[in-house]
Amino acid sequence: MNRINPTPYTVSVYPIQQEPGLWFATYMIAEYRNGAERIVANVAMRHDTHRSEARARQSARRAGERAAARLRQP
């Protein structure tokens, strides 16, 4: 049986359209502990622009997951 190790960190992504055809990625990392949510990171990646919402979303997901992985390390 394969068990998933639960983690208190979740990543949410929010692509933002800066102007028509120009998107940048943002992500937020939240920690859930003892029934409460605490935002530990809210990052706007304005330097990393994309021509589509999907690419901005993908970029934010990758960056957010990497940051959350660093938080999960003991």
RAPEJO-V327482 format. One record per backbone hydrogen bond with DSSP energy under -1.0 kcal/mol. CO is the residue of the C=O (numbers start at 1). NH is the residue of the N-H. E is the energy in kcal/mol with one decimal. If there is no record, write none. Layout:
# RAPEJO-V327482
co = <CO;CO>
nh = <NH;NH>
e = <E;E>
This chain:
# RAPEJO-V327482
co = <8;10;12;16;19;22;22;23;24;25;26;27;28;29;29;30;31;33;36;38;41;43;44;45;50;52;53;54;55;56;57;58;59;60;61;62;63;64;65;66;67;68>
nh = <32;30;28;24;22;18;19;50;16;45;14;43;12;40;41;10;38;36;33;31;29;27;46;48;23;56;57;58;59;60;61;62;63;64;65;66;67;68;69;70;71;72>
e = <-3.0;-2.3;-2.5;-2.4;-2.6;-2.4;-1.4;-3.2;-2.8;-3.3;-2.6;-2.9;-2.6;-2.5;-1.5;-2.3;-2.3;-1.7;-2.4;-3.0;-2.5;-2.4;-1.1;-1.6;-3.4;-1.8;-2.6;-2.3;-2.3;-2.3;-2.4;-2.3;-2.4;-2.9;-2.6;-2.1;-2.2;-2.6;-2.2;-1.6;-1.4;-1.8>
